[in-house]
Amino acid sequence: MKQAHLQLLFLLLTSLLNAQEKQGIVNYGYIKSLIYGQKQGEEYKAQLLFDSKHSYFVTQKDSLEDSENNLAVPIISEANEEGGTNESINIRGSRLITNYVGNQVYFDREKDTLWSYVMGMGNIYIKEKKPTINWTFEKDTKKIGVFTCKKATATFKGRDYTVWYTTAIPIPYGPWKLNGLPGLVLEGYDSEYKIYFYFKNIEYPLKKKIKIDFIKQDVEERFTQWFGYKTYLKHAKYLIEEQHERSLIIAKKHPKFLPTKQKIEELRIEIAE
């Protein structure tokens, strides 16, 4: 009898370890409508790569837009001699703006920490303790693909979000930083549809194991300066002021030019503490 119990325990532990080793990748569509809202903006491809301990999200990346089936592997900006980054921006079609790095968010559950890179802000890499999102669980359900999804809502980083998650894949990840639910988030959007992530397809488990990381191991640490979230907000507001001052200078030389000062909510996803 004791031997039978030991065998059962062994099988349970083996099943648990095998489940923990599973990896998956979700492809999303991302409509970015920071100025007009209501999904009236440019549409990008986005990916979430995950296992039981890590997740890596990326969008607005060259390799994603160049190929339907190309996996956007994690990479960091190439460091130049001054310690900055060579960030080239490509404008695809009439409105899509991408680069070879893209906007990235990496989450390590064991360290309870997020690392992220934000396009258009220079050499800004953000390291922060995983934000706590106070989700409210709703009774609504709906079908997304083959998955039955549940609804949750929360206010996060200055916007009111609704997400749809499936407990069929019981991991606490989602697009961007929409984490912390008892299942994988397949759809998420704010109340004005300025940010809209929608599900395209998923491969789970992945047939080939991929290392999930944010920084390539061969990049020297001295090339990367990590900032806190408060510094991100301060820098974002500084860039707005700097651009407005440039507009005022142009207006002096060109009287018909009317300078306008953009708001942070028209430029960034994250707009508040």
KAFEN-V623230 format. One line per field, one symbol per residue. burial: b if it has 24 or more other C-alpha atoms within 12 Angstrom, else e. Layout:
BEGIN
burial->???
END
This chain:
BEGIN
burial->eeeeeeeeeeeeeeeeeeeebbbbbbbbbbbbbbeeeebeebbbbbbbbbbbbbbbbbbbbbbbbeeeeebbbbbbbbeeeeeebebeeeeeeeebbbbbbbbbbbbbbeeebbbbbbbbbbbbbbbbebeebebeeeeeeeebeeeebbbbbbbbbebbbbbbbbeebebbbbbbbbbbbbbbbbbbbbeebbbbbbbebbeeeeeeeeebbbbeeeeeeeebeeeebeebbebbbeebeeeeeeeeeeeeeeeeeeeeeeebbebbbbbee
END
